[in-house]
Amino acid sequence: MSLKTNVISVALFATLSGMSMMANAAPSADVTLTGIITNTTCDVTVNNAQATLNVGVYKSGEFTANTQQGSVPLPVELTNCSDETGALIIQGTTASANPSKQLFTAASDDTVGFMIKTSDNASQVAADESVAFDVTSAGANTYAFNVGMGSTTLTPAAGAYSAPITVAYIVN
C-alpha cells in the first residue's frame, strides 16, 4: 500500500468515526443547578469535618419501602455565630420513586440511598426542607440529624451505596 492510500484510508476512517460519534450525540441535555443564599455569620461543620459517615450494614430482607433502616448521628456544629433565628437545610439528589424527596441517592433513578430524621426522630427530613434551629453567640450550637439507609423497594440489591449531600444554615 502506498503512503497516499494509507492517508486516504485514515482520513476516510476518521470521517466515518466522527460521523458515527455525532449520530450518537443527543440534541440536548439536562443538568440540575443548586445553590444556597444565606445571611448568616456562622461557619458550618458537618460530621466533625469528616467527609464520610458510615451508617452501617443492613440485610436486604430487613427493609420496608420508603422507611428508614437504622439510625446513626450526623452532627452539625455552627461556630462564629451571632444570635440568629434560622434553619438547617439539606440539599441533595433524591430518588424519583420517592416523591416525598426523603431518600437521598447518588442519582435520581436509584432505588437505594439514605434517609435522615430530625434530632428527636420525630420526622423524616426531605430535600430543601427547613429544620428550625436558632443559634447564639455564646455556647455550643450543635444539632444531630439521625441517618439510616432506605429503599423504594422491599428487597434492595446488595451492594455499597453512597450519596452526596450539602447541609447549610439559612438565615433570612
mmCIF file of the C-alpha atoms, coordinates in Angstrom:
data_MODEL
# 
_entry.id   MODEL 
# 
loop_
_atom_site.group_PDB 
_atom_site.id 
_atom_site.type_symbol 
_atom_site.label_atom_id 
_atom_site.label_alt_id 
_atom_site.label_comp_id 
_atom_site.label_asym_id 
_atom_site.label_entity_id 
_atom_site.label_seq_id 
_atom_site.pdbx_PDB_ins_code 
_atom_site.Cartn_x 
_atom_site.Cartn_y 
_atom_site.Cartn_z 
_atom_site.occupancy 
_atom_site.B_iso_or_equiv 
_atom_site.pdbx_formal_charge 
_atom_site.auth_seq_id 
_atom_site.auth_comp_id 
_atom_site.auth_asym_id 
_atom_site.auth_atom_id 
_atom_site.pdbx_PDB_model_num 
ATOM 1   C CA . MET A 1 1   ? 0.000   0.000  0.000  1.00 0.00 ? 1   MET A CA 1 
ATOM 2   C CA . SER A 1 2   ? 1.302   3.397  -0.834 1.00 0.00 ? 2   SER A CA 1 
ATOM 3   C CA . LEU A 1 3   ? 1.524   6.336  1.532  1.00 0.00 ? 3   LEU A CA 1 
ATOM 4   C CA . LYS A 1 4   ? -1.202  8.085  -0.454 1.00 0.00 ? 4   LYS A CA 1 
ATOM 5   C CA . THR A 1 5   ? -3.565  5.113  0.001  1.00 0.00 ? 5   THR A CA 1 
ATOM 6   C CA . ASN A 1 6   ? -2.800  4.974  3.757  1.00 0.00 ? 6   ASN A CA 1 
ATOM 7   C CA . VAL A 1 7   ? -3.531  8.681  4.170  1.00 0.00 ? 7   VAL A CA 1 
ATOM 8   C CA . ILE A 1 8   ? -6.810  8.358  2.281  1.00 0.00 ? 8   ILE A CA 1 
ATOM 9   C CA . SER A 1 9   ? -7.799  5.297  4.362  1.00 0.00 ? 9   SER A CA 1 
ATOM 10  C CA . VAL A 1 10  ? -7.015  7.086  7.634  1.00 0.00 ? 10  VAL A CA 1 
ATOM 11  C CA . ALA A 1 11  ? -8.914  10.207 6.533  1.00 0.00 ? 11  ALA A CA 1 
ATOM 12  C CA . LEU A 1 12  ? -11.939 8.141  5.485  1.00 0.00 ? 12  LEU A CA 1 
ATOM 13  C CA . PHE A 1 13  ? -11.895 6.210  8.789  1.00 0.00 ? 13  PHE A CA 1 
ATOM 14  C CA . ALA A 1 14  ? -11.624 9.446  10.809 1.00 0.00 ? 14  ALA A CA 1 
ATOM 15  C CA . THR A 1 15  ? -14.517 10.999 8.897  1.00 0.00 ? 15  THR A CA 1 
ATOM 16  C CA . LEU A 1 16  ? -16.761 7.968  9.375  1.00 0.00 ? 16  LEU A CA 1 
ATOM 17  C CA . SER A 1 17  ? -15.832 7.750  13.076 1.00 0.00 ? 17  SER A CA 1 
ATOM 18  C CA . GLY A 1 18  ? -16.657 11.407 13.573 1.00 0.00 ? 18  GLY A CA 1 
ATOM 19  C CA . MET A 1 19  ? -19.996 10.992 11.827 1.00 0.00 ? 19  MET A CA 1 
ATOM 20  C CA . SER A 1 20  ? -20.751 7.947  13.955 1.00 0.00 ? 20  SER A CA 1 
ATOM 21  C CA . MET A 1 21  ? -19.953 9.853  17.142 1.00 0.00 ? 21  MET A CA 1 
ATOM 22  C CA . MET A 1 22  ? -22.156 12.751 16.055 1.00 0.00 ? 22  MET A CA 1 
ATOM 23  C CA . ALA A 1 23  ? -25.015 10.358 15.342 1.00 0.00 ? 23  ALA A CA 1 
ATOM 24  C CA . ASN A 1 24  ? -24.873 9.150  18.972 1.00 0.00 ? 24  ASN A CA 1 
ATOM 25  C CA . ALA A 1 25  ? -24.831 12.646 20.481 1.00 0.00 ? 25  ALA A CA 1 
ATOM 26  C CA . ALA A 1 26  ? -28.109 13.821 21.970 1.00 0.00 ? 26  ALA A CA 1 
ATOM 27  C CA . PRO A 1 27  ? -29.598 17.063 20.677 1.00 0.00 ? 27  PRO A CA 1 
ATOM 28  C CA . SER A 1 28  ? -29.960 18.330 24.256 1.00 0.00 ? 28  SER A CA 1 
ATOM 29  C CA . ALA A 1 29  ? -29.048 17.506 27.859 1.00 0.00 ? 29  ALA A CA 1 
ATOM 30  C CA . ASP A 1 30  ? -30.385 18.469 31.272 1.00 0.00 ? 30  ASP A CA 1 
ATOM 31  C CA . VAL A 1 31  ? -28.422 19.493 34.333 1.00 0.00 ? 31  VAL A CA 1 
ATOM 32  C CA . THR A 1 32  ? -29.663 20.443 37.784 1.00 0.00 ? 32  THR A CA 1 
ATOM 33  C CA . LEU A 1 33  ? -28.087 23.512 39.320 1.00 0.00 ? 33  LEU A CA 1 
ATOM 34  C CA . THR A 1 34  ? -28.249 24.050 43.064 1.00 0.00 ? 34  THR A CA 1 
ATOM 35  C CA . GLY A 1 35  ? -27.186 26.924 45.254 1.00 0.00 ? 35  GLY A CA 1 
ATOM 36  C CA . ILE A 1 36  ? -27.708 28.419 48.663 1.00 0.00 ? 36  ILE A CA 1 
ATOM 37  C CA . ILE A 1 37  ? -28.098 32.045 49.686 1.00 0.00 ? 37  ILE A CA 1 
ATOM 38  C CA . THR A 1 38  ? -27.986 32.899 53.363 1.00 0.00 ? 38  THR A CA 1 
ATOM 39  C CA . ASN A 1 39  ? -27.443 35.839 55.644 1.00 0.00 ? 39  ASN A CA 1 
ATOM 40  C CA . THR A 1 40  ? -25.577 34.142 58.490 1.00 0.00 ? 40  THR A CA 1 
ATOM 41  C CA . THR A 1 41  ? -22.259 34.734 60.189 1.00 0.00 ? 41  THR A CA 1 
ATOM 42  C CA . CYS A 1 42  ? -21.986 31.062 61.189 1.00 0.00 ? 42  CYS A CA 1 
ATOM 43  C CA . ASP A 1 43  ? -19.419 28.584 59.975 1.00 0.00 ? 43  ASP A CA 1 
ATOM 44  C CA . VAL A 1 44  ? -20.957 25.138 59.465 1.00 0.00 ? 44  VAL A CA 1 
ATOM 45  C CA . THR A 1 45  ? -19.081 21.915 60.228 1.00 0.00 ? 45  THR A CA 1 
ATOM 46  C CA . VAL A 1 46  ? -20.768 18.596 59.477 1.00 0.00 ? 46  VAL A CA 1 
ATOM 47  C CA . ASN A 1 47  ? -19.741 15.156 60.781 1.00 0.00 ? 47  ASN A CA 1 
ATOM 48  C CA . ASN A 1 48  ? -16.811 16.593 62.736 1.00 0.00 ? 48  ASN A CA 1 
ATOM 49  C CA . ALA A 1 49  ? -15.257 17.656 59.399 1.00 0.00 ? 49  ALA A CA 1 
ATOM 50  C CA . GLN A 1 50  ? -15.072 14.031 58.223 1.00 0.00 ? 50  GLN A CA 1 
ATOM 51  C CA . ALA A 1 51  ? -16.059 13.516 54.584 1.00 0.00 ? 51  ALA A CA 1 
ATOM 52  C CA . THR A 1 52  ? -17.727 10.122 55.126 1.00 0.00 ? 52  THR A CA 1 
ATOM 53  C CA . LEU A 1 53  ? -20.356 8.857  57.573 1.00 0.00 ? 53  LEU A CA 1 
ATOM 54  C CA . ASN A 1 54  ? -20.712 5.068  57.743 1.00 0.00 ? 54  ASN A CA 1 
ATOM 55  C CA . VAL A 1 55  ? -24.336 4.319  58.577 1.00 0.00 ? 55  VAL A CA 1 
ATOM 56  C CA . GLY A 1 56  ? -23.869 0.577  58.998 1.00 0.00 ? 56  GLY A CA 1 
ATOM 57  C CA . VAL A 1 57  ? -24.577 -2.756 57.354 1.00 0.00 ? 57  VAL A CA 1 
ATOM 58  C CA . TYR A 1 58  ? -28.133 -3.997 56.841 1.00 0.00 ? 58  TYR A CA 1 
ATOM 59  C CA . LYS A 1 59  ? -29.712 -7.139 55.406 1.00 0.00 ? 59  LYS A CA 1 
ATOM 60  C CA . SER A 1 60  ? -31.745 -6.755 52.237 1.00 0.00 ? 60  SER A CA 1 
ATOM 61  C CA . GLY A 1 61  ? -34.746 -8.541 53.751 1.00 0.00 ? 61  GLY A CA 1 
ATOM 62  C CA . GLU A 1 62  ? -34.958 -6.074 56.673 1.00 0.00 ? 62  GLU A CA 1 
ATOM 63  C CA . PHE A 1 63  ? -36.210 -3.181 54.541 1.00 0.00 ? 63  PHE A CA 1 
ATOM 64  C CA . THR A 1 64  ? -39.690 -1.734 54.239 1.00 0.00 ? 64  THR A CA 1 
ATOM 65  C CA . ALA A 1 65  ? -40.203 0.527  51.228 1.00 0.00 ? 65  ALA A CA 1 
ATOM 66  C CA . ASN A 1 66  ? -39.540 4.221  51.926 1.00 0.00 ? 66  ASN A CA 1 
ATOM 67  C CA . THR A 1 67  ? -38.783 3.595  55.607 1.00 0.00 ? 67  THR A CA 1 
ATOM 68  C CA . GLN A 1 68  ? -35.501 4.419  57.341 1.00 0.00 ? 68  GLN A CA 1 
ATOM 69  C CA . GLN A 1 69  ? -33.445 1.432  58.467 1.00 0.00 ? 69  GLN A CA 1 
ATOM 70  C CA . GLY A 1 70  ? -31.019 2.234  61.305 1.00 0.00 ? 70  GLY A CA 1 
ATOM 71  C CA . SER A 1 71  ? -30.007 5.490  62.937 1.00 0.00 ? 71  SER A CA 1 
ATOM 72  C CA . VAL A 1 72  ? -26.509 6.980  63.122 1.00 0.00 ? 72  VAL A CA 1 
ATOM 73  C CA . PRO A 1 73  ? -25.959 10.562 64.363 1.00 0.00 ? 73  PRO A CA 1 
ATOM 74  C CA . LEU A 1 74  ? -24.814 13.158 61.828 1.00 0.00 ? 74  LEU A CA 1 
ATOM 75  C CA . PRO A 1 75  ? -23.518 16.024 63.978 1.00 0.00 ? 75  PRO A CA 1 
ATOM 76  C CA . VAL A 1 76  ? -23.751 19.621 62.760 1.00 0.00 ? 76  VAL A CA 1 
ATOM 77  C CA . GLU A 1 77  ? -21.832 22.351 64.578 1.00 0.00 ? 77  GLU A CA 1 
ATOM 78  C CA . LEU A 1 78  ? -22.229 26.072 63.979 1.00 0.00 ? 78  LEU A CA 1 
ATOM 79  C CA . THR A 1 79  ? -19.449 28.375 65.187 1.00 0.00 ? 79  THR A CA 1 
ATOM 80  C CA . ASN A 1 80  ? -18.663 32.093 64.994 1.00 0.00 ? 80  ASN A CA 1 
ATOM 81  C CA . CYS A 1 81  ? -22.375 32.878 65.090 1.00 0.00 ? 81  CYS A CA 1 
ATOM 82  C CA . SER A 1 82  ? -24.332 35.934 66.074 1.00 0.00 ? 82  SER A CA 1 
ATOM 83  C CA . ASP A 1 83  ? -27.640 35.456 67.880 1.00 0.00 ? 83  ASP A CA 1 
ATOM 84  C CA . GLU A 1 84  ? -29.751 34.308 64.923 1.00 0.00 ? 84  GLU A CA 1 
ATOM 85  C CA . THR A 1 85  ? -33.020 32.615 64.097 1.00 0.00 ? 85  THR A CA 1 
ATOM 86  C CA . GLY A 1 86  ? -32.681 30.276 61.162 1.00 0.00 ? 86  GLY A CA 1 
ATOM 87  C CA . ALA A 1 87  ? -32.985 26.780 59.800 1.00 0.00 ? 87  ALA A CA 1 
ATOM 88  C CA . LEU A 1 88  ? -30.813 23.906 58.687 1.00 0.00 ? 88  LEU A CA 1 
ATOM 89  C CA . ILE A 1 89  ? -31.499 22.521 55.224 1.00 0.00 ? 89  ILE A CA 1 
ATOM 90  C CA . ILE A 1 90  ? -30.140 19.509 53.409 1.00 0.00 ? 90  ILE A CA 1 
ATOM 91  C CA . GLN A 1 91  ? -29.678 19.528 49.654 1.00 0.00 ? 91  GLN A CA 1 
ATOM 92  C CA . GLY A 1 92  ? -29.006 16.501 47.501 1.00 0.00 ? 92  GLY A CA 1 
ATOM 93  C CA . THR A 1 93  ? -30.349 14.261 44.793 1.00 0.00 ? 93  THR A CA 1 
ATOM 94  C CA . THR A 1 94  ? -33.390 12.228 45.785 1.00 0.00 ? 94  THR A CA 1 
ATOM 95  C CA . ALA A 1 95  ? -34.943 9.095  44.311 1.00 0.00 ? 95  ALA A CA 1 
ATOM 96  C CA . SER A 1 96  ? -37.631 9.869  41.744 1.00 0.00 ? 96  SER A CA 1 
ATOM 97  C CA . ALA A 1 97  ? -39.529 6.794  43.031 1.00 0.00 ? 97  ALA A CA 1 
ATOM 98  C CA . ASN A 1 98  ? -39.779 8.557  46.425 1.00 0.00 ? 98  ASN A CA 1 
ATOM 99  C CA . PRO A 1 99  ? -41.994 11.595 45.690 1.00 0.00 ? 99  PRO A CA 1 
ATOM 100 C CA . SER A 1 100 ? -41.646 12.884 49.264 1.00 0.00 ? 100 SER A CA 1 
ATOM 101 C CA . LYS A 1 101 ? -37.954 13.601 48.450 1.00 0.00 ? 101 LYS A CA 1 
ATOM 102 C CA . GLN A 1 102 ? -36.774 11.869 51.628 1.00 0.00 ? 102 GLN A CA 1 
ATOM 103 C CA . LEU A 1 103 ? -34.485 9.242  50.052 1.00 0.00 ? 103 LEU A CA 1 
ATOM 104 C CA . PHE A 1 104 ? -31.123 10.822 49.213 1.00 0.00 ? 104 PHE A CA 1 
ATOM 105 C CA . THR A 1 105 ? -29.385 8.938  46.389 1.00 0.00 ? 105 THR A CA 1 
ATOM 106 C CA . ALA A 1 106 ? -26.415 9.257  44.066 1.00 0.00 ? 106 ALA A CA 1 
ATOM 107 C CA . ALA A 1 107 ? -28.740 9.523  41.035 1.00 0.00 ? 107 ALA A CA 1 
ATOM 108 C CA . SER A 1 108 ? -32.468 10.202 40.756 1.00 0.00 ? 108 SER A CA 1 
ATOM 109 C CA . ASP A 1 109 ? -33.191 6.809  39.185 1.00 0.00 ? 109 ASP A CA 1 
ATOM 110 C CA . ASP A 1 110 ? -31.513 4.918  42.081 1.00 0.00 ? 110 ASP A CA 1 
ATOM 111 C CA . THR A 1 111 ? -33.782 2.969  44.424 1.00 0.00 ? 111 THR A CA 1 
ATOM 112 C CA . VAL A 1 112 ? -31.407 2.687  47.411 1.00 0.00 ? 112 VAL A CA 1 
ATOM 113 C CA . GLY A 1 113 ? -29.981 5.556  49.427 1.00 0.00 ? 113 GLY A CA 1 
ATOM 114 C CA . PHE A 1 114 ? -30.124 7.331  52.754 1.00 0.00 ? 114 PHE A CA 1 
ATOM 115 C CA . MET A 1 115 ? -32.919 8.738  54.876 1.00 0.00 ? 115 MET A CA 1 
ATOM 116 C CA . ILE A 1 116 ? -32.454 11.444 57.507 1.00 0.00 ? 116 ILE A CA 1 
ATOM 117 C CA . LYS A 1 117 ? -34.548 12.133 60.596 1.00 0.00 ? 117 LYS A CA 1 
ATOM 118 C CA . THR A 1 118 ? -34.646 15.177 62.860 1.00 0.00 ? 118 THR A CA 1 
ATOM 119 C CA . SER A 1 119 ? -32.652 15.040 66.098 1.00 0.00 ? 119 SER A CA 1 
ATOM 120 C CA . ASP A 1 120 ? -35.683 13.852 68.079 1.00 0.00 ? 120 ASP A CA 1 
ATOM 121 C CA . ASN A 1 121 ? -36.507 11.182 65.451 1.00 0.00 ? 121 ASN A CA 1 
ATOM 122 C CA . ALA A 1 122 ? -39.976 12.750 65.132 1.00 0.00 ? 122 ALA A CA 1 
ATOM 123 C CA . SER A 1 123 ? -39.923 13.188 61.358 1.00 0.00 ? 123 SER A CA 1 
ATOM 124 C CA . GLN A 1 124 ? -38.068 12.397 58.152 1.00 0.00 ? 124 GLN A CA 1 
ATOM 125 C CA . VAL A 1 125 ? -36.271 15.309 56.527 1.00 0.00 ? 125 VAL A CA 1 
ATOM 126 C CA . ALA A 1 126 ? -36.940 15.998 52.853 1.00 0.00 ? 126 ALA A CA 1 
ATOM 127 C CA . ALA A 1 127 ? -34.541 17.704 50.479 1.00 0.00 ? 127 ALA A CA 1 
ATOM 128 C CA . ASP A 1 128 ? -34.624 21.503 50.923 1.00 0.00 ? 128 ASP A CA 1 
ATOM 129 C CA . GLU A 1 129 ? -36.935 21.236 53.957 1.00 0.00 ? 129 GLU A CA 1 
ATOM 130 C CA . SER A 1 130 ? -36.262 23.766 56.725 1.00 0.00 ? 130 SER A CA 1 
ATOM 131 C CA . VAL A 1 131 ? -35.436 22.369 60.164 1.00 0.00 ? 131 VAL A CA 1 
ATOM 132 C CA . ALA A 1 132 ? -35.752 25.259 62.634 1.00 0.00 ? 132 ALA A CA 1 
ATOM 133 C CA . PHE A 1 133 ? -32.561 25.913 64.596 1.00 0.00 ? 133 PHE A CA 1 
ATOM 134 C CA . ASP A 1 134 ? -31.714 29.097 66.488 1.00 0.00 ? 134 ASP A CA 1 
ATOM 135 C CA . VAL A 1 135 ? -28.112 29.886 67.415 1.00 0.00 ? 135 VAL A CA 1 
ATOM 136 C CA . THR A 1 136 ? -26.406 32.162 69.906 1.00 0.00 ? 136 THR A CA 1 
ATOM 137 C CA . SER A 1 137 ? -23.037 33.814 70.019 1.00 0.00 ? 137 SER A CA 1 
ATOM 138 C CA . ALA A 1 138 ? -22.338 32.100 73.349 1.00 0.00 ? 138 ALA A CA 1 
ATOM 139 C CA . GLY A 1 139 ? -22.237 28.383 73.987 1.00 0.00 ? 139 GLY A CA 1 
ATOM 140 C CA . ALA A 1 140 ? -22.403 25.368 71.751 1.00 0.00 ? 140 ALA A CA 1 
ATOM 141 C CA . ASN A 1 141 ? -24.600 25.447 68.668 1.00 0.00 ? 141 ASN A CA 1 
ATOM 142 C CA . THR A 1 142 ? -24.925 21.773 67.829 1.00 0.00 ? 142 THR A CA 1 
ATOM 143 C CA . TYR A 1 143 ? -27.583 19.671 66.164 1.00 0.00 ? 143 TYR A CA 1 
ATOM 144 C CA . ALA A 1 144 ? -27.572 15.978 65.259 1.00 0.00 ? 144 ALA A CA 1 
ATOM 145 C CA . PHE A 1 145 ? -29.574 14.539 62.403 1.00 0.00 ? 145 PHE A CA 1 
ATOM 146 C CA . ASN A 1 146 ? -30.124 10.755 62.501 1.00 0.00 ? 146 ASN A CA 1 
ATOM 147 C CA . VAL A 1 147 ? -29.164 8.955  59.293 1.00 0.00 ? 147 VAL A CA 1 
ATOM 148 C CA . GLY A 1 148 ? -30.027 5.461  58.095 1.00 0.00 ? 148 GLY A CA 1 
ATOM 149 C CA . MET A 1 149 ? -30.492 3.622  54.840 1.00 0.00 ? 149 MET A CA 1 
ATOM 150 C CA . GLY A 1 150 ? -33.665 3.376  52.833 1.00 0.00 ? 150 GLY A CA 1 
ATOM 151 C CA . SER A 1 151 ? -35.034 1.848  49.665 1.00 0.00 ? 151 SER A CA 1 
ATOM 152 C CA . THR A 1 152 ? -38.041 2.333  47.437 1.00 0.00 ? 152 THR A CA 1 
ATOM 153 C CA . THR A 1 153 ? -38.268 -1.466 47.132 1.00 0.00 ? 153 THR A CA 1 
ATOM 154 C CA . LEU A 1 154 ? -38.811 -4.223 49.706 1.00 0.00 ? 154 LEU A CA 1 
ATOM 155 C CA . THR A 1 155 ? -35.636 -6.119 48.799 1.00 0.00 ? 155 THR A CA 1 
ATOM 156 C CA . PRO A 1 156 ? -32.884 -3.737 47.706 1.00 0.00 ? 156 PRO A CA 1 
ATOM 157 C CA . ALA A 1 157 ? -29.928 -5.136 45.794 1.00 0.00 ? 157 ALA A CA 1 
ATOM 158 C CA . ALA A 1 158 ? -26.880 -5.968 47.876 1.00 0.00 ? 158 ALA A CA 1 
ATOM 159 C CA . GLY A 1 159 ? -24.010 -3.541 47.395 1.00 0.00 ? 159 GLY A CA 1 
ATOM 160 C CA . ALA A 1 160 ? -22.191 -0.492 48.704 1.00 0.00 ? 160 ALA A CA 1 
ATOM 161 C CA . TYR A 1 161 ? -24.034 2.810  48.374 1.00 0.00 ? 161 TYR A CA 1 
ATOM 162 C CA . SER A 1 162 ? -23.195 6.487  48.796 1.00 0.00 ? 162 SER A CA 1 
ATOM 163 C CA . ALA A 1 163 ? -24.934 9.812  48.220 1.00 0.00 ? 163 ALA A CA 1 
ATOM 164 C CA . PRO A 1 164 ? -23.531 13.340 48.444 1.00 0.00 ? 164 PRO A CA 1 
ATOM 165 C CA . ILE A 1 165 ? -25.483 15.917 50.462 1.00 0.00 ? 165 ILE A CA 1 
ATOM 166 C CA . THR A 1 166 ? -24.979 19.550 51.450 1.00 0.00 ? 166 THR A CA 1 
ATOM 167 C CA . VAL A 1 167 ? -26.001 20.835 54.883 1.00 0.00 ? 167 VAL A CA 1 
ATOM 168 C CA . ALA A 1 168 ? -26.466 24.597 55.194 1.00 0.00 ? 168 ALA A CA 1 
ATOM 169 C CA . TYR A 1 169 ? -27.695 27.073 57.781 1.00 0.00 ? 169 TYR A CA 1 
ATOM 170 C CA . ILE A 1 170 ? -30.166 29.581 56.354 1.00 0.00 ? 170 ILE A CA 1 
ATOM 171 C CA . VAL A 1 171 ? -30.925 32.941 57.947 1.00 0.00 ? 171 VAL A CA 1 
ATOM 172 C CA . ASN A 1 172 ? -33.175 35.463 56.217 1.00 0.00 ? 172 ASN A CA 1 
# 
